[in-house]
Amino acid sequence: MRRRTPAKVNLFLEVGGLRSDGYHDIVSLIDPVGLFDLIDFSPARNWKVTFLPQTGIDSRDNTVTRVLSLLQQHLAGFPPMKITVKKGIPLGAGLGGGSSDAACVLRVLNKLLGINFSRTRLLRLAERVGADVPAFIGGERCLVWGKGEKIKAIPARCKLWYVILLPARPVSTASVYAWYDRLKHQGDLTEARRKIRILIKKLDEGDVAGARRCLFNRLQEASEKEYPEIRKMRGYLEEKFGQKFLVSGSGGAIFSIFPDETAAQECAASFVRPGWQVKVVPGLNNFVDRRGYGDYRDKSVAG
């Protein structure tokens, strides 16, 4: 059995104060995009998780092994499987690859093993794996709040295309949040909800240029403090193309949105910068209902 599991971008991300559990409260609008990891489930003598290529992920403690630990009592008596994750989503890019992998494995095993947990139960298990994992359970554009465990699906009436720039080195989420705490620029989560409503309205109207102006990420300043090359690249992009580019999550992927593939490809084709890759991918409307979790072409241009 094989499944594709997508990356995400944060169209809007506001961050509040530090919680007692060590997390920060957030409000975010998340979109799944057509950049995938590929996960194979095959018979084996023992349960095993492998990542390809060798990425430096701890083979014993990662988001997928945490899912297996949570489902341990349900694995007994079921023929063991080898789970092979072929990475297409870069590590440390703010695109949620590890969280997406975990959500995919949780969904697949829930069905395959006949566990049949409800969506609510799956969301609670996903939260125990990682704060970003619940956002991938439904496979849709969604509003996320709390530490990331509270989810509301948002109809994706406007299909977006993305140009995503990927840096050579991964970003440490912990380092970026440490910078955020030092900067003391705590966001207003109530105001963030109002701004997200405006962004959603622009998208519903098909006003991609207007929606682009509404993109926001509170972590962007912290990410660029820790990784100056991200600030330099974003500045270069905005000057060259005359439009807004944004960091996704804690970075270091940088993206902008476009109304169609042609416009996105034109932007990507004129980009040449050593050490960075550029990908043109669609937003995924209701991808979970499509066979293989998305039937889109993944186009890339080396940069």
C-alpha positions as CSV (number, residue, x, y, z in Angstrom):
1,M,0.0,0.0,0.0
2,R,1.3,3.4,-0.9
3,R,0.1,6.9,0.1
4,R,1.2,10.4,-0.7
5,T,1.0,12.9,2.1
6,P,1.3,16.7,1.5
7,A,3.1,19.7,2.8
8,K,1.4,22.8,4.1
9,V,2.0,26.5,4.1
10,N,0.8,29.1,6.7
11,L,-1.1,31.8,4.8
12,F,-1.4,33.5,8.2
13,L,0.3,32.8,11.5
14,E,-0.1,34.9,14.6
15,V,1.6,33.8,17.8
16,G,0.7,34.7,21.4
17,G,2.4,34.1,24.7
18,L,4.1,31.1,26.2
19,R,1.7,28.6,27.8
20,S,2.3,26.6,31.0
21,D,2.8,23.5,28.9
22,G,5.7,25.0,27.0
23,Y,3.8,25.7,23.8
24,H,2.7,29.1,22.4
25,D,-0.9,29.9,21.6
26,I,-1.4,30.5,17.9
27,V,-4.0,31.4,15.3
28,S,-3.2,30.3,11.8
29,L,-4.7,29.7,8.3
30,I,-3.2,26.6,6.8
31,D,-3.3,25.3,3.2
32,P,-2.2,21.9,2.0
33,V,0.0,22.0,-1.1
34,G,1.1,19.6,-3.8
35,L,4.5,18.8,-2.4
36,F,4.6,15.3,-1.1
37,D,6.3,12.6,1.0
38,L,5.6,9.1,-0.3
39,I,4.8,6.4,2.4
40,D,4.9,2.7,1.6
41,F,3.3,0.1,3.9
42,S,4.6,-3.4,3.3
43,P,4.6,-6.8,5.1
44,A,7.6,-7.4,7.4
45,R,8.8,-9.7,10.3
46,N,8.7,-6.8,12.7
47,W,7.2,-3.3,12.9
48,K,9.9,-1.0,11.4
49,V,10.1,2.6,10.2
50,T,12.6,3.7,7.6
51,F,13.2,7.1,6.0
52,L,14.7,7.5,2.5
53,P,17.0,9.1,1.7
54,Q,19.0,9.1,5.0
55,T,17.9,12.4,6.4
56,G,19.3,12.4,9.9
57,I,15.9,11.7,11.4
58,D,16.1,9.6,14.6
59,S,14.9,6.2,13.5
60,R,13.7,5.3,17.0
61,D,12.1,8.6,18.0
62,N,10.2,10.5,15.3
63,T,6.6,11.4,14.5
64,V,5.8,8.0,12.9
65,T,7.3,5.9,15.7
66,R,5.3,8.0,18.1
67,V,2.1,7.0,16.3
68,L,3.0,3.3,16.5
69,S,3.6,3.8,20.3
70,L,0.2,5.3,20.8
71,L,-1.4,2.4,18.8
72,Q,0.7,-0.3,20.4
73,Q,-2.1,-2.2,22.0
74,H,-4.0,-2.3,18.6
75,L,-0.9,-3.6,16.8
76,A,-0.8,-6.9,18.8
77,G,-2.0,-9.8,16.7
78,F,-1.9,-7.8,13.4
79,P,0.8,-8.9,10.9
80,P,3.8,-6.5,11.3
81,M,4.6,-3.9,8.6
82,K,7.5,-1.9,7.4
83,I,6.7,1.7,7.0
84,T,9.0,3.4,4.5
85,V,8.8,7.2,4.2
86,K,10.4,8.6,1.0
87,K,11.0,12.3,1.7
88,G,10.0,14.8,-0.8
89,I,9.2,17.5,1.7
90,P,12.4,19.1,3.0
91,L,13.2,19.0,6.7
92,G,13.2,22.2,8.7
93,A,11.4,24.2,6.1
94,G,8.2,25.1,7.9
95,L,6.2,22.9,5.6
96,G,5.1,20.3,8.2
97,G,6.5,17.2,6.5
98,G,7.0,15.2,9.7
99,S,3.5,16.1,11.0
100,S,1.9,15.2,7.7
101,D,3.7,11.8,7.8
102,A,2.3,11.1,11.3
103,A,-1.2,12.1,10.3
104,C,-1.1,9.9,7.2
105,V,0.1,6.8,9.2
106,L,-2.4,7.4,11.9
107,R,-5.3,7.6,9.3
108,V,-4.1,4.5,7.4
109,L,-3.6,2.3,10.4
110,N,-6.9,3.4,11.9
111,K,-8.6,2.0,8.9
112,L,-6.3,-0.9,8.1
113,L,-6.3,-2.3,11.6
114,G,-10.1,-1.8,11.9
115,I,-9.6,0.5,14.9
116,N,-12.2,3.0,13.5
117,F,-11.5,5.8,15.9
118,S,-13.7,8.8,15.4
119,R,-12.3,12.0,13.9
120,T,-12.4,13.5,17.4
121,R,-10.4,10.6,18.8
122,L,-7.9,10.8,15.9
123,L,-7.4,14.6,16.6
124,R,-6.7,13.9,20.3
125,L,-4.1,11.2,19.4
126,A,-2.6,13.5,16.7
127,E,-2.1,16.2,19.3
128,R,-0.1,13.8,21.5
129,V,2.3,13.2,18.6
130,G,2.9,16.9,17.9
131,A,1.2,20.3,17.8
132,D,1.0,20.5,14.0
133,V,-0.3,17.0,13.4
134,P,-4.0,17.6,13.9
135,A,-4.0,20.1,11.0
136,F,-3.2,17.2,8.6
137,I,-6.0,14.8,9.8
138,G,-8.7,16.4,7.7
139,G,-6.7,17.2,4.6
140,E,-8.2,20.6,3.9
141,R,-7.6,24.3,4.2
142,C,-8.2,25.0,7.9
143,L,-8.2,27.5,10.7
144,V,-6.0,26.4,13.5
145,W,-5.8,27.7,17.1
146,G,-4.8,26.8,20.6
147,K,-1.4,25.2,20.4
148,G,-2.5,23.8,17.1
149,E,-5.0,21.1,18.3
150,K,-8.1,23.1,17.5
151,I,-9.2,22.8,13.9
152,K,-11.9,24.3,11.7
153,A,-12.2,23.3,8.0
154,I,-12.4,26.3,5.6
155,P,-13.9,25.7,2.2
156,A,-11.3,26.3,-0.5
157,R,-13.4,28.1,-3.1
158,C,-10.4,29.7,-4.7
159,K,-7.7,27.4,-6.0
160,L,-4.2,28.8,-5.5
161,W,-0.9,28.1,-7.1
162,Y,2.3,28.5,-5.1
163,V,5.9,29.3,-5.8
164,I,7.9,27.9,-2.9
165,L,11.6,28.7,-2.4
166,L,13.6,26.1,-0.4
167,P,16.9,27.0,1.3
168,A,20.0,24.7,1.5
169,R,20.0,24.3,5.3
170,P,17.2,23.4,7.6
171,V,15.7,25.8,10.2
172,S,15.5,25.0,13.9
173,T,11.9,25.7,15.1
174,A,13.2,25.9,18.7
175,S,15.8,28.5,17.8
176,V,13.2,30.6,16.0
177,Y,10.8,30.5,18.9
178,A,13.6,31.5,21.2
179,W,14.2,34.5,19.1
180,Y,10.4,35.3,19.1
181,D,10.4,35.2,22.9
182,R,13.4,37.5,23.1
183,L,11.8,40.0,20.7
184,K,8.7,40.2,22.9
185,H,6.5,41.1,19.9
186,Q,3.5,39.1,21.2
187,G,0.6,39.0,18.8
188,D,-3.0,39.9,19.3
189,L,-4.9,36.6,18.6
190,T,-8.4,38.3,18.6
191,E,-7.2,40.8,16.0
192,A,-5.6,37.9,14.0
193,R,-9.0,36.2,13.7
194,R,-10.5,39.4,12.2
195,K,-7.6,39.7,9.7
196,I,-8.0,36.0,8.7
197,R,-11.7,36.6,8.0
198,I,-10.6,39.3,5.6
199,L,-8.1,37.0,4.0
200,I,-10.6,34.3,3.6
201,K,-13.1,36.8,2.0
202,K,-10.5,37.9,-0.5
203,L,-9.8,34.2,-1.4
204,D,-13.6,33.5,-1.7
205,E,-13.9,36.4,-4.1
206,G,-11.0,35.2,-6.2
207,D,-9.0,38.3,-5.4
208,V,-5.6,36.7,-5.2
209,A,-3.7,40.0,-5.3
210,G,-5.7,41.3,-2.4
211,A,-5.3,38.0,-0.5
212,R,-1.5,38.2,-1.1
213,R,-1.4,41.6,0.7
214,C,-3.1,40.0,3.7
215,L,-0.5,37.2,4.2
216,F,1.2,37.4,7.5
217,N,3.6,35.5,9.7
218,R,4.5,36.6,13.2
219,L,7.5,34.3,13.3
220,Q,9.0,35.8,10.1
221,E,11.1,38.4,12.0
222,A,12.4,35.8,14.4
223,S,13.2,33.4,11.6
224,E,15.1,36.1,9.7
225,K,17.0,37.1,12.8
226,E,18.3,33.6,13.2
227,Y,18.8,33.0,9.5
228,P,19.8,36.2,7.7
229,E,19.9,34.4,4.3
230,I,16.1,34.1,4.6
231,R,15.7,37.9,5.0
232,K,18.1,38.5,2.1
233,M,16.2,36.1,-0.2
234,R,12.8,37.4,0.7
235,G,14.0,41.0,0.1
236,Y,15.4,40.0,-3.2
237,L,12.2,38.3,-4.3
238,E,10.0,41.2,-3.3
239,E,12.2,43.7,-5.1
240,K,12.5,41.5,-8.2
241,F,8.8,40.5,-8.6
242,G,7.1,43.5,-6.9
243,Q,4.9,41.4,-4.7
244,K,4.7,40.0,-1.2
245,F,6.6,36.8,-0.3
246,L,6.2,35.2,3.1
247,V,8.0,32.7,5.3
248,S,6.0,29.5,6.1
249,G,5.8,28.4,9.7
250,S,9.1,28.9,11.4
251,G,10.9,28.9,8.0
252,G,13.0,28.6,6.0
253,A,10.6,28.0,3.0
254,I,9.5,31.3,1.4
255,F,6.4,31.4,-0.8
256,S,3.9,33.6,-2.6
257,I,0.5,32.8,-4.1
258,F,-0.7,33.1,-7.7
259,P,-4.1,32.8,-9.4
260,D,-3.0,30.2,-11.9
261,E,-0.2,27.9,-13.0
262,T,1.0,30.1,-15.8
263,A,1.6,33.1,-13.5
264,A,3.4,30.8,-11.0
265,Q,5.6,29.2,-13.7
266,E,6.5,32.6,-15.2
267,C,7.8,33.7,-11.7
268,A,9.7,30.5,-11.2
269,A,11.3,30.5,-14.6
270,S,12.9,33.9,-14.0
271,F,14.4,32.8,-10.7
272,V,18.1,31.8,-10.6
273,R,19.8,31.8,-7.2
274,P,22.6,29.3,-6.2
275,G,21.8,27.2,-3.1
276,W,18.0,27.6,-3.4
277,Q,15.4,25.4,-5.1
278,V,12.1,26.7,-6.5
279,K,9.0,24.6,-6.8
280,V,5.7,25.4,-8.4
281,V,2.8,23.5,-6.8
282,P,-1.0,23.8,-6.5
283,G,-3.0,24.2,-3.4
284,L,-5.0,21.0,-2.8
285,N,-8.7,21.4,-2.6
286,N,-10.1,18.5,-0.6
287,F,-7.1,16.4,-1.5
288,V,-8.0,13.6,0.9
289,D,-10.9,12.6,-1.3
290,R,-8.6,12.0,-4.3
291,R,-7.0,8.6,-4.9
292,G,-3.5,8.6,-3.5
293,Y,-4.1,11.9,-1.5
294,G,-3.7,14.1,-4.5
295,D,-3.3,13.5,-8.3
296,Y,-1.3,16.6,-9.1
297,R,2.0,17.0,-11.0
298,D,4.9,18.3,-8.9
299,K,6.9,20.6,-11.1
300,S,10.3,21.8,-10.0
301,V,13.0,24.0,-11.3
302,A,16.6,23.8,-10.0
303,G,17.8,27.2,-8.7
